[in-house]
């Protein structure tokens, strides 16, 4: 088992995996970490679909174009879930408010599912496994993927996590400095733009010199290009069709 420092500070996204299976013991540790996720109200407003069937993973790959989906050992899909609480509310005759129709409900479900994914990622990384978060599972074909996984209403996909035995060890990607990411007592713009420009230049150098495939990408333009693409996703329409008709 890796140390806490190694697990958190040496993490990198792994996109190439060995065919080697993950032991039941290793997966049980990951499942236990997911179950112990801190959640809003202890409501546990999330569920996970752990995909191991190869044909199903191949279908997910065809929908998402993410090669990791078919080459990893476990493809875990993390969902916001108010279906569970509705089931027991019906059984016990409790009048269930339409909490998932509020923005706070959407945020609660998204945060819970994200925290569960990070617990899974940390548990996997601590055991020497490779992981890659895949947000594209949420955006590329949400209805088709939800149907493929038999997701009920009042659930929606937040993110996915590929887990497997790593076949690569990419260079550690530079992250923003403490002075950029962490503010003391109050948010401050003082010197922030200059630090961001320096970080942008650092990423440009990294992309040009890293092992494996290189590029001339900077940070700012590259990230903004993702935002520009994401303008067409219409995620609010997608989650409304999953039973989250956000009205407030």
C-alpha positions in Angstrom: 0.0 0.0 0.0 1.3 3.4 -0.9 1.7 6.2 1.6 -0.8 9.0 1.8 1.7 11.4 0.3 2.5 9.1 -2.7 -1.2 8.3 -3.3 -2.2 12.0 -3.5 0.8 13.9 -4.7 2.1 11.4 -7.3 -1.2 10.7 -8.9 -1.4 10.9 -12.7 -4.1 9.9 -15.2 -3.4 6.4 -16.7 -4.8 5.7 -20.1 -3.1 2.4 -21.0 -3.6 -0.7 -19.0 -2.4 -4.3 -18.7 -4.8 -7.2 -19.3 -4.2 -8.3 -15.8 -7.3 -8.6 -13.6 -7.7 -6.8 -10.4 -8.1 -9.0 -7.3 -11.4 -9.3 -5.4 -9.6 -8.0 -2.3 -8.4 -4.9 -4.1 -11.9 -4.2 -5.5 -13.5 -4.8 -2.0 -11.3 -2.1 -0.6 -12.4 0.3 -3.4 -16.1 -0.6 -2.8 -15.6 0.0 1.0 -14.0 3.3 0.3 -17.0 4.3 -1.9 -19.5 3.2 0.8 -17.7 5.3 3.4 -18.0 8.5 1.3 -19.1 11.6 3.2 -22.4 12.8 1.8 -24.9 15.6 2.3 -27.2 14.8 5.3 -25.8 11.2 5.2 -28.4 10.9 2.4 -25.9 9.0 0.2 -27.4 10.6 -2.9 -25.3 8.5 -5.3 -25.0 5.1 -6.9 -22.2 3.4 -8.9 -22.4 1.0 -11.8 -19.3 -1.1 -12.0 -18.9 -2.3 -15.6 -16.7 -5.3 -16.1 -18.5 -7.1 -19.0 -16.3 -6.6 -22.0 -19.1 -6.3 -24.6 -20.7 -3.6 -22.5 -17.4 -1.8 -22.2 -17.0 -2.0 -25.9 -20.5 -0.4 -26.3 -19.5 2.4 -23.9 -16.4 2.9 -26.0 -18.5 3.2 -29.2 -20.7 5.8 -27.4 -18.0 7.9 -25.8 -14.9 7.4 -28.0 -12.9 6.9 -24.8 -10.5 4.1 -25.4 -9.9 3.6 -21.6 -13.5 2.4 -21.3 -12.8 -0.8 -23.2 -9.2 -1.4 -22.1 -9.5 -0.9 -18.3 -10.5 -3.7 -16.0 -13.3 -1.9 -14.2 -15.2 1.1 -15.7 -17.1 2.7 -12.9 -20.0 5.1 -13.6 -20.9 7.4 -10.8 -24.4 8.7 -10.7 -26.4 11.2 -8.7 -29.3 9.2 -7.3 -32.7 10.2 -5.8 -34.4 7.0 -7.1 -33.4 5.1 -3.9 -34.9 7.6 -1.5 -38.1 7.7 -3.6 -38.4 3.9 -3.4 -38.3 3.8 0.4 -40.5 7.0 0.7 -43.2 5.1 -1.4 -42.8 2.0 0.8 -43.2 4.0 4.0 -45.9 6.3 2.8 -43.7 9.4 3.2 -44.6 12.5 1.1 -41.4 13.0 -0.9 -40.7 16.6 -2.0 -39.4 17.3 -5.5 -35.9 18.1 -4.1 -34.2 16.9 -7.3 -36.2 19.7 -9.1 -34.1 22.3 -7.3 -30.6 23.5 -8.2 -29.5 22.5 -4.7 -30.7 19.0 -5.2 -28.7 18.7 -8.4 -25.6 20.1 -6.6 -26.1 17.7 -3.7 -26.3 14.7 -6.0 -23.3 15.9 -8.1 -21.2 16.5 -5.1 -22.0 13.2 -3.5 -21.2 11.3 -6.7 -18.0 13.2 -7.2 -16.8 12.5 -3.6 -17.6 8.8 -4.1 -15.5 8.8 -7.3 -12.6 10.5 -5.5 -12.8 7.9 -2.7 -12.6 5.2 -5.3 -9.7 6.9 -7.1 -7.8 7.3 -3.9 -8.4 3.7 -2.8 -7.3 2.4 -6.2 -4.2 4.6 -6.4 -3.1 3.6 -2.9 -3.0 0.0 -4.1 -0.8 0.8 -7.1 -3.6 0.7 -9.6 -4.0 3.2 -12.5 -7.0 5.4 -12.8 -8.5 8.0 -15.3 -11.5 10.2 -14.6 -13.8 10.5 -17.6 -16.1 13.4 -17.6 -17.1 12.7 -21.2 -19.3 9.9 -19.9 -21.6 12.7 -18.6 -21.7 14.8 -21.7 -21.2 12.9 -25.0 -24.3 10.6 -25.0 -26.1 10.9 -21.6 -29.4 9.4 -22.7 -27.9 6.5 -24.7 -25.5 5.6 -21.9 -28.2 5.9 -19.3 -30.3 3.5 -21.3 -27.4 1.1 -21.8 -26.9 1.0 -18.1 -30.6 0.7 -17.3 -30.5 3.8 -15.1 -33.9 4.7 -13.6 -35.5 8.1 -13.5 -34.2 10.4 -10.8 -30.6 9.4 -11.6 -28.0 10.9 -13.9 -24.4 10.3 -14.8 -21.9 12.6 -13.1 -18.6 11.1 -14.1 -16.8 7.8 -14.8 -13.6 6.2 -13.6 -11.4 3.8 -15.5 -9.4 1.5 -13.2 -6.8 -1.1 -14.2 -3.2 -2.3 -13.8 -1.1 0.5 -15.3 0.9 -0.1 -18.5 2.5 3.4 -18.5 3.9 6.0 -16.1 3.3 9.4 -17.7 5.3 12.5 -16.6 3.7 14.2 -13.6 1.6 17.1 -15.0 2.3 20.6 -13.5 -0.5 22.0 -11.4 -1.3 25.5 -10.4 0.8 26.9 -7.4 -0.6 27.4 -3.9 -0.6 31.1 -4.6 -3.0 30.6 -7.5 -5.3 28.0 -6.0 -5.5 28.8 -2.3 -6.4 32.2 -0.9 -6.0 33.3 2.7 -9.1 34.5 4.4 -10.4 36.4 1.3 -10.2 35.9 -2.4 -7.5 38.2 -3.8 -6.6 39.1 -7.4 -3.3 40.7 -6.4 -0.6 39.2 -8.7 -3.0 36.5 -9.8 -2.9 37.2 -13.6 0.9 37.2 -13.6 1.0 33.9 -11.8 -1.5 32.5 -14.3 0.6 33.6 -17.2 3.6 31.9 -15.7 1.7 28.7 -15.2 0.4 28.9 -18.8 4.1 29.1 -20.0 5.0 26.2 -17.7 2.2 24.0 -19.2 3.4 25.0 -22.7 6.9 23.8 -21.9 5.6 20.6 -20.4 3.5 19.8 -23.4 6.4 20.4 -25.7 8.9 18.2 -23.8 6.9 15.5 -22.0 7.5 11.9 -22.7 5.2 10.3 -25.2 3.1 12.5 -27.5 4.1 16.2 -27.4 2.1 19.2 -28.5 2.3 23.0 -28.7 -0.8 23.4 -26.5 -0.8 26.1 -23.9 -3.1 26.0 -20.9 -5.5 28.9 -21.3 -6.4 28.5 -25.0 -6.6 24.7 -24.7 -9.0 24.8 -21.7 -11.2 27.5 -23.2 -11.5 25.4 -26.4 -13.1 22.7 -24.1 -15.5 25.3 -22.7 -16.4 26.4 -26.3 -17.1 22.8 -27.3 -19.2 22.3 -24.1 -21.5 25.2 -25.0 -23.4 22.7 -27.2 -23.9 20.0 -24.6 -27.2 21.3 -23.2 -26.8 19.4 -20.0 -29.8 21.0 -18.3 -32.0 19.5 -21.0 -30.3 16.2 -20.5 -30.8 16.0 -16.8 -34.4 17.3 -17.1 -35.1 14.2 -19.2 -33.7 12.1 -16.3 -36.3 13.5 -13.9 -34.4 16.6 -12.7 -36.7 19.4 -13.9 -34.9 22.2 -12.3 -37.2 25.0 -11.4 -35.4 26.9 -8.6 
